[in-house]
Amino acid sequence: MVLAGKVQAETLIRAPADKFHEMFWKKPHHISNVSPQNIQKAHLHEGDWGSLGSVIVWNYAIDGNTHVAKEIVEAIDEKNKSITFKVIEGDILKEHRSFKILLQAIPKGEFTLVHWTLEYEKLNKDIPAPLKELGFLVHLSEHIDDHLVQA
């Protein structure tokens, strides 16, 4: 019985890759202003914004249901415009032993390919793959893109 898995999604946006990456790397607390229906709050629990090992607490809503996630910034790759968050507390861990969120913003000419990967280990086989969470991140990417293009 396989409980570990990975789901991935990509979306093409108009904003520059460095600006999109920066929102999650250095300015996650601004995301609630950009997409308040999705992210109600992101606050720094420990460390400094944009620093490896920092802990961020996210209050977010999926399908009208509110959730909380405490995540540690596990990896930052400025050159490849990627960041990895590891969930260390919160609602998602009620169904998962482990949960990581990997984001990469890849320049593609005048556009940016946003690549999301969720790596997880479910507590049991009856728990579905986190497709709602993946869809949420793609949708959030589109809101951030709209904001960055208008700015």
Summary of the structure (lengths in Angstrom):
residues: 151
radius of gyration: 14.7
end to end distance: 48.2
largest distance: 48.2
contacts: 455
relative contact order: 0.24
helix: 26%
strand: 48%
